[in-house]
Amino acid sequence: MPYLVVAVVAVGLLGLVNLMLLTAVLKRLRTQSPGHHPSPFDEPMAPVGTRVAPFAASTVEGAAWSRESLTGDTLVGFFSPGCPACEDLLPEFVTYAASFPGGADRVVAVVEALPEDAGRYVALLEPVARVVTDPPGRAVVAPAFGVRAFPGVVIVDATGRVTAGGASIGALPTPAPAR
Protein backbone atom coordinates (compact mmCIF):
# COMPACT_ATOMS: atom_id res chain seq x y z
CA MET A 1 0.00 0.00 0.00
CA PRO A 2 2.75 2.57 0.76
CA TYR A 3 4.21 1.87 -2.70
CA LEU A 4 0.88 2.73 -4.27
CA VAL A 5 0.73 6.08 -2.43
CA VAL A 6 4.28 6.92 -3.55
CA ALA A 7 3.47 5.97 -7.15
CA VAL A 8 0.31 8.14 -7.19
CA VAL A 9 2.21 11.12 -5.72
CA ALA A 10 5.04 10.64 -8.25
CA VAL A 11 2.60 10.49 -11.17
CA GLY A 12 0.84 13.61 -9.83
CA LEU A 13 4.15 15.51 -9.56
CA LEU A 14 5.16 14.37 -13.05
CA GLY A 15 1.83 15.64 -14.41
CA LEU A 16 2.35 18.99 -12.67
CA VAL A 17 5.86 19.37 -14.15
CA ASN A 18 4.47 18.46 -17.58
CA LEU A 19 1.75 21.10 -17.22
CA MET A 20 4.31 23.76 -16.23
CA LEU A 21 6.52 22.91 -19.23
CA LEU A 22 3.53 23.00 -21.59
CA THR A 23 2.52 26.41 -20.23
CA ALA A 24 6.06 27.74 -20.74
CA VAL A 25 6.17 26.45 -24.33
CA LEU A 26 2.77 27.97 -25.17
CA LYS A 27 3.82 31.29 -23.65
CA ARG A 28 7.00 31.24 -25.76
CA LEU A 29 5.06 30.42 -28.96
CA ARG A 30 2.70 33.36 -28.40
CA THR A 31 5.62 35.80 -28.23
CA GLN A 32 7.06 34.71 -31.58
CA SER A 33 5.92 36.62 -34.65
CA PRO A 34 4.09 34.71 -37.41
CA GLY A 35 6.90 35.61 -39.83
CA HIS A 36 9.04 32.87 -38.30
CA HIS A 37 6.95 30.22 -40.07
CA PRO A 38 6.90 31.13 -43.77
CA SER A 39 4.16 29.70 -45.90
CA PRO A 40 3.76 29.73 -49.68
CA PHE A 41 0.50 31.59 -49.05
CA ASP A 42 2.16 34.49 -47.17
CA GLU A 43 2.39 36.38 -50.44
CA PRO A 44 -0.63 35.73 -52.66
CA MET A 45 1.00 37.10 -55.81
CA ALA A 46 4.20 36.72 -57.75
CA PRO A 47 6.94 38.98 -56.34
CA VAL A 48 7.73 42.44 -57.68
CA GLY A 49 9.88 42.20 -60.80
CA THR A 50 8.22 39.02 -62.07
CA ARG A 51 6.96 39.12 -65.65
CA VAL A 52 3.40 37.93 -66.12
CA ALA A 53 3.13 34.82 -68.29
CA PRO A 54 1.29 35.11 -71.62
CA PHE A 55 -2.48 34.74 -71.35
CA ALA A 56 -5.59 35.54 -73.35
CA ALA A 57 -9.00 36.20 -71.81
CA SER A 58 -12.21 38.11 -72.46
CA THR A 59 -13.95 40.65 -70.28
CA VAL A 60 -17.57 40.09 -69.33
CA GLU A 61 -18.42 42.56 -72.13
CA GLY A 62 -16.60 40.38 -74.67
CA ALA A 63 -13.48 42.52 -75.18
CA ALA A 64 -10.17 40.69 -75.54
CA TRP A 65 -7.55 41.15 -72.83
CA SER A 66 -4.03 39.72 -72.83
CA ARG A 67 -0.51 40.54 -71.70
CA GLU A 68 0.10 42.13 -75.09
CA SER A 69 -2.83 44.52 -74.58
CA LEU A 70 -1.13 46.16 -71.57
CA THR A 71 -0.27 49.71 -72.66
CA GLY A 72 0.82 51.24 -69.37
CA ASP A 73 0.57 50.77 -65.64
CA THR A 74 -2.46 48.58 -65.02
CA LEU A 75 -4.08 47.76 -61.70
CA VAL A 76 -5.27 44.15 -61.49
CA GLY A 77 -7.31 42.75 -58.61
CA PHE A 78 -8.07 39.08 -57.99
CA PHE A 79 -11.21 38.04 -56.12
CA SER A 80 -13.11 34.85 -55.38
CA PRO A 81 -16.77 34.88 -54.31
CA GLY A 82 -17.26 33.34 -50.89
CA CYS A 83 -13.81 34.43 -49.70
CA PRO A 84 -14.19 36.59 -46.53
CA ALA A 85 -10.91 38.45 -47.18
CA CYS A 86 -12.12 39.21 -50.73
CA GLU A 87 -15.32 40.67 -49.32
CA ASP A 88 -13.25 42.90 -47.03
CA LEU A 89 -10.95 44.06 -49.85
CA LEU A 90 -13.69 44.71 -52.41
CA PRO A 91 -14.78 48.21 -51.23
CA GLU A 92 -11.15 49.31 -50.77
CA PHE A 93 -10.30 48.09 -54.26
CA VAL A 94 -13.27 49.95 -55.77
CA THR A 95 -12.18 53.19 -54.04
CA TYR A 96 -8.53 52.76 -55.09
CA ALA A 97 -9.50 51.83 -58.66
CA ALA A 98 -11.71 54.92 -58.97
CA SER A 99 -8.66 57.11 -58.36
CA PHE A 100 -6.21 55.04 -60.42
CA PRO A 101 -4.57 57.03 -63.27
CA GLY A 102 -6.14 56.14 -66.62
CA GLY A 103 -9.49 55.18 -65.09
CA ALA A 104 -11.33 51.96 -65.86
CA ASP A 105 -9.24 51.41 -69.02
CA ARG A 106 -6.22 50.76 -66.77
CA VAL A 107 -8.00 48.66 -64.13
CA VAL A 108 -8.93 44.99 -64.45
CA ALA A 109 -10.73 42.89 -61.87
CA VAL A 110 -10.42 39.13 -62.20
CA VAL A 111 -13.14 37.14 -60.47
CA GLU A 112 -12.45 33.43 -60.07
CA ALA A 113 -15.95 32.14 -60.72
CA LEU A 114 -18.25 30.99 -63.45
CA PRO A 115 -19.95 34.01 -65.06
CA GLU A 116 -23.31 33.11 -63.51
CA ASP A 117 -21.74 33.03 -60.01
CA ALA A 118 -19.87 36.31 -60.33
CA GLY A 119 -22.89 38.62 -60.72
CA ARG A 120 -22.55 40.60 -57.47
CA TYR A 121 -18.81 41.13 -57.96
CA VAL A 122 -19.30 42.14 -61.60
CA ALA A 123 -21.96 44.68 -60.61
CA LEU A 124 -19.70 46.27 -57.97
CA LEU A 125 -16.54 46.26 -60.11
CA GLU A 126 -17.83 47.24 -63.58
CA PRO A 127 -18.10 50.98 -62.83
CA VAL A 128 -14.36 51.17 -62.08
CA ALA A 129 -12.78 48.27 -63.99
CA ARG A 130 -12.92 45.89 -66.89
CA VAL A 131 -14.05 42.59 -65.34
CA VAL A 132 -12.82 39.14 -66.35
CA THR A 133 -14.27 35.91 -64.98
CA ASP A 134 -11.68 33.17 -64.60
CA PRO A 135 -13.51 29.85 -64.10
CA PRO A 136 -12.14 27.63 -61.31
CA GLY A 137 -10.31 24.64 -62.71
CA ARG A 138 -9.97 26.34 -66.11
CA ALA A 139 -8.43 29.62 -65.00
CA VAL A 140 -5.91 31.25 -67.33
CA VAL A 141 -5.40 34.74 -65.87
CA ALA A 142 -4.73 33.86 -62.22
CA PRO A 143 -1.99 31.33 -63.08
CA ALA A 144 -0.37 33.79 -65.50
CA PHE A 145 -0.07 36.30 -62.65
CA GLY A 146 1.23 33.69 -60.21
CA VAL A 147 -1.80 33.97 -57.91
CA ARG A 148 -1.42 31.56 -54.98
CA ALA A 149 -4.20 32.86 -52.73
CA PHE A 150 -7.13 35.26 -52.82
CA PRO A 151 -7.49 38.20 -52.70
CA GLY A 152 -4.55 39.81 -54.42
CA VAL A 153 -3.74 43.11 -56.11
CA VAL A 154 -0.91 44.04 -58.45
CA ILE A 155 0.22 46.85 -60.67
CA VAL A 156 1.91 45.75 -63.88
CA ASP A 157 3.70 47.94 -66.40
CA ALA A 158 3.35 47.94 -70.19
CA THR A 159 5.80 45.02 -70.49
CA GLY A 160 3.78 42.88 -68.07
CA ARG A 161 6.27 43.22 -65.23
CA VAL A 162 4.86 43.37 -61.68
CA THR A 163 5.82 46.73 -60.11
CA ALA A 164 3.80 46.43 -56.87
CA GLY A 165 1.48 43.91 -55.29
CA GLY A 166 0.25 41.94 -52.34
CA ALA A 167 -2.84 40.88 -50.43
CA SER A 168 -4.10 44.37 -49.64
CA ILE A 169 -4.35 47.89 -51.00
CA GLY A 170 -1.64 48.82 -48.49
CA ALA A 171 0.85 46.94 -50.71
CA LEU A 172 0.24 49.44 -53.52
CA PRO A 173 1.55 52.99 -53.86
CA THR A 174 -0.74 55.86 -52.94
CA PRO A 175 -2.21 57.22 -56.17
CA ALA A 176 -1.06 60.70 -57.17
CA PRO A 177 -3.78 63.34 -56.77
CA ALA A 178 -5.54 64.37 -59.97
CA ARG A 179 -4.40 67.69 -61.43
C-alpha positions as CSV (number, residue, x, y, z in Angstrom):
1,M,0.0,0.0,0.0
2,P,2.7,2.6,0.8
3,Y,4.2,1.9,-2.7
4,L,0.9,2.7,-4.3
5,V,0.7,6.1,-2.4
6,V,4.3,6.9,-3.5
7,A,3.5,6.0,-7.1
8,V,0.3,8.1,-7.2
9,V,2.2,11.1,-5.7
10,A,5.0,10.6,-8.3
11,V,2.6,10.5,-11.2
12,G,0.8,13.6,-9.8
13,L,4.1,15.5,-9.6
14,L,5.2,14.4,-13.0
15,G,1.8,15.6,-14.4
16,L,2.4,19.0,-12.7
17,V,5.9,19.4,-14.1
18,N,4.5,18.5,-17.6
19,L,1.8,21.1,-17.2
20,M,4.3,23.8,-16.2
21,L,6.5,22.9,-19.2
22,L,3.5,23.0,-21.6
23,T,2.5,26.4,-20.2
24,A,6.1,27.7,-20.7
25,V,6.2,26.4,-24.3
26,L,2.8,28.0,-25.2
27,K,3.8,31.3,-23.6
28,R,7.0,31.2,-25.8
29,L,5.1,30.4,-29.0
30,R,2.7,33.4,-28.4
31,T,5.6,35.8,-28.2
32,Q,7.1,34.7,-31.6
33,S,5.9,36.6,-34.7
34,P,4.1,34.7,-37.4
35,G,6.9,35.6,-39.8
36,H,9.0,32.9,-38.3
37,H,7.0,30.2,-40.1
38,P,6.9,31.1,-43.8
39,S,4.2,29.7,-45.9
40,P,3.8,29.7,-49.7
41,F,0.5,31.6,-49.0
42,D,2.2,34.5,-47.2
43,E,2.4,36.4,-50.4
44,P,-0.6,35.7,-52.7
45,M,1.0,37.1,-55.8
46,A,4.2,36.7,-57.8
47,P,6.9,39.0,-56.3
48,V,7.7,42.4,-57.7
49,G,9.9,42.2,-60.8
50,T,8.2,39.0,-62.1
51,R,7.0,39.1,-65.6
52,V,3.4,37.9,-66.1
53,A,3.1,34.8,-68.3
54,P,1.3,35.1,-71.6
55,F,-2.5,34.7,-71.3
56,A,-5.6,35.5,-73.3
57,A,-9.0,36.2,-71.8
58,S,-12.2,38.1,-72.5
59,T,-14.0,40.6,-70.3
60,V,-17.6,40.1,-69.3
61,E,-18.4,42.6,-72.1
62,G,-16.6,40.4,-74.7
63,A,-13.5,42.5,-75.2
64,A,-10.2,40.7,-75.5
65,W,-7.6,41.2,-72.8
66,S,-4.0,39.7,-72.8
67,R,-0.5,40.5,-71.7
68,E,0.1,42.1,-75.1
69,S,-2.8,44.5,-74.6
70,L,-1.1,46.2,-71.6
71,T,-0.3,49.7,-72.7
72,G,0.8,51.2,-69.4
73,D,0.6,50.8,-65.6
74,T,-2.5,48.6,-65.0
75,L,-4.1,47.8,-61.7
76,V,-5.3,44.1,-61.5
77,G,-7.3,42.8,-58.6
78,F,-8.1,39.1,-58.0
79,F,-11.2,38.0,-56.1
80,S,-13.1,34.9,-55.4
81,P,-16.8,34.9,-54.3
82,G,-17.3,33.3,-50.9
83,C,-13.8,34.4,-49.7
84,P,-14.2,36.6,-46.5
85,A,-10.9,38.5,-47.2
86,C,-12.1,39.2,-50.7
87,E,-15.3,40.7,-49.3
88,D,-13.3,42.9,-47.0
89,L,-10.9,44.1,-49.8
90,L,-13.7,44.7,-52.4
91,P,-14.8,48.2,-51.2
92,E,-11.2,49.3,-50.8
93,F,-10.3,48.1,-54.3
94,V,-13.3,49.9,-55.8
95,T,-12.2,53.2,-54.0
96,Y,-8.5,52.8,-55.1
97,A,-9.5,51.8,-58.7
98,A,-11.7,54.9,-59.0
99,S,-8.7,57.1,-58.4
100,F,-6.2,55.0,-60.4
101,P,-4.6,57.0,-63.3
102,G,-6.1,56.1,-66.6
103,G,-9.5,55.2,-65.1
104,A,-11.3,52.0,-65.9
105,D,-9.2,51.4,-69.0
106,R,-6.2,50.8,-66.8
107,V,-8.0,48.7,-64.1
108,V,-8.9,45.0,-64.5
109,A,-10.7,42.9,-61.9
110,V,-10.4,39.1,-62.2
111,V,-13.1,37.1,-60.5
112,E,-12.4,33.4,-60.1
113,A,-15.9,32.1,-60.7
114,L,-18.3,31.0,-63.4
115,P,-19.9,34.0,-65.1
116,E,-23.3,33.1,-63.5
117,D,-21.7,33.0,-60.0
118,A,-19.9,36.3,-60.3
119,G,-22.9,38.6,-60.7
120,R,-22.5,40.6,-57.5
121,Y,-18.8,41.1,-58.0
122,V,-19.3,42.1,-61.6
123,A,-22.0,44.7,-60.6
124,L,-19.7,46.3,-58.0
125,L,-16.5,46.3,-60.1
126,E,-17.8,47.2,-63.6
127,P,-18.1,51.0,-62.8
128,V,-14.4,51.2,-62.1
129,A,-12.8,48.3,-64.0
130,R,-12.9,45.9,-66.9
131,V,-14.0,42.6,-65.3
132,V,-12.8,39.1,-66.3
133,T,-14.3,35.9,-65.0
134,D,-11.7,33.2,-64.6
135,P,-13.5,29.8,-64.1
136,P,-12.1,27.6,-61.3
137,G,-10.3,24.6,-62.7
138,R,-10.0,26.3,-66.1
139,A,-8.4,29.6,-65.0
140,V,-5.9,31.3,-67.3
141,V,-5.4,34.7,-65.9
142,A,-4.7,33.9,-62.2
143,P,-2.0,31.3,-63.1
144,A,-0.4,33.8,-65.5
145,F,-0.1,36.3,-62.7
146,G,1.2,33.7,-60.2
147,V,-1.8,34.0,-57.9
148,R,-1.4,31.6,-55.0
149,A,-4.2,32.9,-52.7
150,F,-7.1,35.3,-52.8
151,P,-7.5,38.2,-52.7
152,G,-4.6,39.8,-54.4
153,V,-3.7,43.1,-56.1
154,V,-0.9,44.0,-58.5
155,I,0.2,46.9,-60.7
156,V,1.9,45.7,-63.9
157,D,3.7,47.9,-66.4
158,A,3.3,47.9,-70.2
159,T,5.8,45.0,-70.5
160,G,3.8,42.9,-68.1
161,R,6.3,43.2,-65.2
162,V,4.9,43.4,-61.7
163,T,5.8,46.7,-60.1
164,A,3.8,46.4,-56.9
165,G,1.5,43.9,-55.3
166,G,0.3,41.9,-52.3
167,A,-2.8,40.9,-50.4
168,S,-4.1,44.4,-49.6
169,I,-4.3,47.9,-51.0
170,G,-1.6,48.8,-48.5
171,A,0.8,46.9,-50.7
172,L,0.2,49.4,-53.5
173,P,1.6,53.0,-53.9
174,T,-0.7,55.9,-52.9
175,P,-2.2,57.2,-56.2
176,A,-1.1,60.7,-57.2
177,P,-3.8,63.3,-56.8
178,A,-5.5,64.4,-60.0
179,R,-4.4,67.7,-61.4
